[in-house]
């Protein structure tokens, strides 16, 4: 049964099933590679050893290899989120809308980006916490509230000019402090949410929109407009974007705020007891030309 919420769960599953992870139509990898490298570094920096690990993400398979090479995890399963895509190699599928995980079966659970599209996020986090053995580690990266703020503003202005009010065309993302609170609500110990900001650059606004679509992030809201935007509206949105957010070299910039979640399964023997979560924002960083377009 679908959980009532803002996201169209059936649409998300269909999109993830269509995603390609190899060949000339490969899914854009920069954001996933960035997040995978950070997650691998955070695991390698710890002294903990993890027997059973699950990585639920479309990130490159190199993440599993890097974690394995760090010596921190023994058995690693790669789970495809929501649905198995075309191409790519996965051991199983984990529908994050309704995660079915055996209790106390994992020592490490990693998720990159896809939890942001879950309707019942508190429920999903609780299921993951129950799947972790005492002292198990949860690590995740999610797009946070400032992500795609430029695109949201450009569409809103185009809608106001044509209809008098904005429509829901870009999905909202959780704020950092909300995420810290959700970890606490799910019963994790030592929950921490921190965030950093990337500024990526594209040849034009249309190139950005195409990448969002290729990532599976195109408007997944139940309340999205069902009629096509139309050429006139799209032209206005692109013009607004490129007027407001174009750099001197002609490329346009886009903000991606990434929240990093870290939490442990309670284990009193190690002093890991549920408690207040913490959230902090790190200084923004500006990525160079990402080579798109």
Secondary structure, 3 states (H helix, E strand, C coil): CCCCCCECHHHHHHHHHHCECCCCCCCCCHHHHHHHHHHHHHHHCCCCCEEEEEEECCCCCHHHHHHHHHCCEEEEEEEEECCCCECCCCCEEECHHHCCCCCCCEEEEEEECHHHHCCCHHHHHHHHHHHEEEEEEEEEEEECCCCCHHHHHHHHHHHHHHHCCCCCCCCCCCCHHHHHHHHHHCCCEEEEEEEEEEEEEECCHHHHHHHHHHHCCCCCECCCCCCCCCHHHHHHHHHHHHHHCECCCCCEEEEEEEEEEEEECCEHHHCECECCCEEEECCCCCCCCCCCC
